[in-house]
Amino acid sequence: MTTLIIEDEKPAARLLQRKLEKLNISVETMLHSVEESIEWFSKNEHPDLIFLDIQLSDGLSFEIFENIDIKSAIIFTTAYDEYALKAFKLNSIDYLLKPIDEDDLETAVLKFKDRFEAVNFVGKKSLQLDFEHIKKMFANPFEKTFKKRFTVKIGQHLKIISTDEIECFFSENKGTYIHTFDNRDYLIDGTLELLEQEIDSKDFYRISRKFIISLKAIKEIVVYSNSRLKIILPTYKEDEVIVSREKVSDFKNWLG
């Protein structure tokens, strides 16, 4: 089985690749944009299975299908739980909601093997017909939806954390964490760069390479050295939360 990942966030693509390797699935190629994908498909034999992000850095991934007749099965990876769920109920292709759960990933792969390998991709036509329906749902920028909750693993248990519970996101030792208003930290998949695309910018702002903070979590703003600002949060006390100098002006505009 040949497999390809199309994902504009390279850390997210590598993370998905590692998870697939645990399922003994080798990823031959990783692509990161619409333009790169169109060029690759025009010159290479199409894989059996594609893991496809919906929003890429240079547009919607549906643009690939407008230019290339893809001969592959698709499993979408998306942060859009509302529209994507409605869309994929209309056809036999699975979707994975970011951050990708390993059990969901295994289930999706097994579904692919059952429904596509055994029947030589019978049913692809209905999938292609649904692309136009899904594309319309995502084409209007005003319909964009954002993550409202995160699922984190604690031992053998899963915990759902609403964005209303989140004080900030922060990175530490190559990991990405949620810090909640009840002063708890939870490790999550992905990067702050990926989170910036998934959460509502009206409610969250990335103040530096290390922090994304919630608007409602801002307890106090203090003028800091070198024209920077220091943010006082309700419970996070591990490090100073500083707005980097180059972001101060934009941060003030974000505050309104």
Secondary structure, DSSP 8 states (H G I E B T S, - for coil): --EEEE-S-HHHHHHHHHHHHHTT--EEEEE-SHHHHHHHHHHS---SEEEEESEETTEETHHHHHHS---SEEEEEES-HHHHHHHHTTSS--EEESS--HHHHHHHHHHHIIIIITTTTTTHHHHHHHHHHHHHHHH-GGG-----EEEEEETTEEEEEEGGGEEEEEEETTEEEEEETTS-EEEESS-HHHHHHHS-TTTEEE-SSSEEEEGGG--EEEE-GGG-EEEE-SS--SS-EEE-GGGHHHHHHHH-
